[in-house]
Every structure is written in structure tokens, then in C-alpha cells.
Amino acid sequence: MGEKTVLALRVFAGAAVMGVLGDLLLRQFPWGLNVFLWLAFLVATVAIIVRLQPSSGTRVNRWMLAPVIAFGACFAWRASVPLQLMDILAILVALALASPLLGRVRVPLASLFHYFAAAVAAGAYTALGLFALVFGDIEWKEISRENRGRPVLAVGRGVALAVPPLLVFGVLLMSADVVFDNLVRSTFHINLPRLFVHAFVIFFCGWIVAGWLRSLLISNAVPQQPSELPRLFSLGITEVGIVLGLLDLLFLAFVAVQVRYLFGGASLVGITPGLSYAEYARHGFFELVAVAALVLPLLLAAHWLLRQENPQHARLFRGLAGVQIVLLFVIMASALERMRLYTDQFGLTEQRLYATAFMAWLAVVFVWFAFTVLRGRRERFAFGAMLAGFALIGVLHVVSPDALIARINVERALEGRRFDAGYVVGLSADAVPALAAHLSELKPQESRTIATRILKQWPAGERGDWRSWSWGRARAAEAVESYRAALEQMSCTGGQRRHA
């Protein structure tokens, strides 16, 4: 057999194994240790295939597989769903950049266009790669010529092709007739609907792994990306200067109004007629976050479209963009002050915390923009922004947002301030230790609400599936067992506050 066929068969076999592992591991929810193990097996599959066939001619960005393992391990760390969604996003980015979809461009020097093109291409090749692998890369005639058991191979292909329609039609026919359903169940002692689910998970996981492995390991499986995004038109400094100049004036006018509130704080909000905390904070913070998020692509697009005709034009652009970034930082400071006031009055929530974290990431990215794009090093911007995003996700895991939210809101309750027991008890398992430790200090109705919900989520003697294990859930279970007697008492009668 040819070298390409051998490599394709190894990719196919690796995808099949990952499909079976996906069924064994990933069907169990909530996700935890199982995601980390599955991703670790995926990286191990890549390493084994590369070691068995080092002359495949591919250039795998192996170091991008490290974030895959790191963020996969985060599933076995925290139980927060928003954090896990961020982990999934980071894993998908790393998997896309691990393959040679960037062509000859190195990952640290790739532009935003290259990153976007690599992400789109990775999705397309992952979805369609199995077809190319089976019907293009594997030379079945070569296998047939070298395999004396050709009839056995044909039978195997026939059985493989027959299994999906047998499952589909079998389930439908069993649903259509009770007698036939009982006959099949008594004959084979199987649950066809459950078998169908197993087959679907195996096929789906194997499908996506086959497509990704093909784009990663088979040489020339994907075309080279262009080095630059084709520019349909460009702008002179006049057009760009007018846009940035007018925006600078708009931002300056807004900043002039906001400075008095930024330094006046809560006292100024309180004496301003018709201005409430809700109007000042809740109806302003997220709009200002949107402004900060929109300025970044605007500046990147303006820099890309600007014709590099004269060094003075570049200096003028840097000046206008620099002024806009400075004004934007004042706007962002105003937004953070709004959120501080609002949180001080109404408590901390996931939405408020993650929006603030996103603004912190934007602040870092704007500083990086000034040090790279405005200094003629645009090719380094995308990589630094990605690393800043990875770092932010890591910091959030260290902080544990749900535990932080629970602690802050419980402290507010102990001070006699507004407290939403129904909200905090709906947080993930990461918040349970903080809630259980201070539950007896809350008002009776609040402690009853929280204790009842915790006991319902963590019944006595129940041991969760090892595949869903995470450190956050393990700590929560330990805290519940430590305070179970008190929780059961409070769920029935409510707690007694320690403070009069």
C-alpha cells in the first residue's frame, strides 16, 4: 500500500477509536473529568500517528495542543457553565490553529484575517473531511490487491453500510407495532433506541475527529491560505481622518459630561434630579461595553484601509487613534464606576462579573493595539489578543466567579442589605461551600430556600458518575456532607440568625 493510504487508514482507525471513547466518556453530563480524558486521548492519537509516520509531510503546530489539554483540564476544575463555555471556545481556537491551515504563516505572526480564515476552514474540513478521507485518500483498490481476504473485506463493508439503516428502520418498526417490539426485545435483549443513541454518538465523534485529523496530518489536505486579505478598496487620510476626528469629538463631549459623575460618585448621582442608580448604571454600563467593543474593529479596519502613501499620514492616524484610545479609557473608567455603584446597591451577578471581565480584556487589548498596530507591528496584534483572552479565562478559573458571587452577596446579606437567595442558590457547585458555611447566619426564609435547594441537588448517599467528577463538585459534596445536619434542620424550620 502507498504511504498516503497507510496514513489515511491510521487516521481512520484513530477517529474510530475516538468515536468509541466519545460514547464511553462524553455521554455523561454534567461534563467534567470526561472532557479532559477525551481530549488527552485525542492529543495522544495525534502523537502516535505522527510518531508512526513522521514523513507525512505535514507541519503540525504541536505547541497549540497544549492549550487544548490545559482548558480540557479546566472541566475537571470548575463546575461553572459560563466558564466551561469559555473553555470550549478556547479549545476550538487552539484546535483550529494546531492544523497547518495558516499555510506558511507562523501562528505568532498571523493576522486576524488568517485566524478567521483558519477557524472557518477548520470547521469546513472537520465537517467534510471524512468523505475525502474515505473516498479519496484511502485507495481501496490497493488494499484489495494486497489483501487475500478480499471477500471478508467486502462483507465488512456491507455490514458497516447496513448497520445505520437497520437501526433507523428497526426503531421505526418497533414503534409501529407492539408485538414486533416485544419480539425483538425478547429475541435480542437489546434496547434499540438506546443502541441508536450509542451509534449516533460514536459516529458523530468519529466523524468530527476524522475531519480534524485529516486536516492536521495529511499533507496537502487543505489549500494554502493567501498571505494577505484581498483589498477591494482603500481610503486616504482625508476620509479616515474625518471619521476618527468626528468620533474623537463625540467621545470628548461624552467624557466632559461623564467626568463630573466619575469623580462625584454616588453623592452626585443621588442629588441629580430624575437620576436613579438603575438609570445611571444598568442602562449605561452595557452600552459603554458595546462602545468599547466596537471601537477596536473600527480602528483595525481604518488602519488596514488607510493607504500608506506618506509617513505623515501614518503619524496623523496614530495621533487620532491614540486620542481615541485615551478617551475610550476614560469612558471605560466611567463604565466601571457605574458597575461599582450598581453592584454596591444590588449585588453581584454572573452577567455583571463577566461583562466587567470582558471590559478588562478590552483594556489589555487596546494597550496591545497601541504597542503593535500603532507602532507598525500589526502582524503581532492577533496573537497577543488571543493570549490575553487565554490568560483572562485562566484568571477567571483561579478566581472562581460563582464562589466570588456567593461570598460577596452573602456578605451583603449579613450587613442587612438586599439579597436574592433564589439567584445565588442557582449558581454552580463552585458556590456551594461559601453558601453552606454562612447559611446559619442568614434570615430564616433565606436559609430555608438555600438549604432546601442544596439538599435537593445533593441527596444523602448519592455518588455521582466518575466521568462527571470535578474539583468544584467534589468540594461542594464535601461541604454538604459537613453541614448536612444543619442544612436539614434549616430546610424544615429555617435558621436562626446569629446577629440580632
Buried (B, 14 or more C-beta within 10 A) or exposed (E): BEEBBBBBBBBBEBBBBBBBBBBBBBEBEBBBBBBBBBBBBBBEBBEEBBEEBEEBBBEBBEEBBEBBBBBBBBBBBBBBBBBBEBBBEBBBBBBBBBBBBBBEBEBEEBBBBBBEBBBEBBBBBBEBBBEBBEEBBBBEEBBEEEEEEEEEBEEEEEEEEEEEEEBEEBBEEBEEEEEEBEEBEEEEEEEBEEBBBBBEBBBBBBBBBBBBBBBBBBBEBBEEBEEEBEEEEEBEBEBBBEBBBEBBEEBEEBBEEBEEBBEBEBEBBEEBEEEEBEEBBBEBBBEBBEBBBEBBEBBBEBBBBBEEEEEEBBEBBBBBBEBBBBBBBBBBBBBBBBBBBBBBBBBBBBEBBBBBBBBBBBBBBBBBBBEBBBEEEBBBBBBBBBBBBBEBBBEBBEBBBBBBBBBBBBBBBBEEEEBBBEBBBEBBBBBBBBBBBBBBBBBEEBBBBBBBBBBEBBEEEEEBEEBBBBBBBBBBBEBBBEBBEBBBBBBEEBBEBEEE
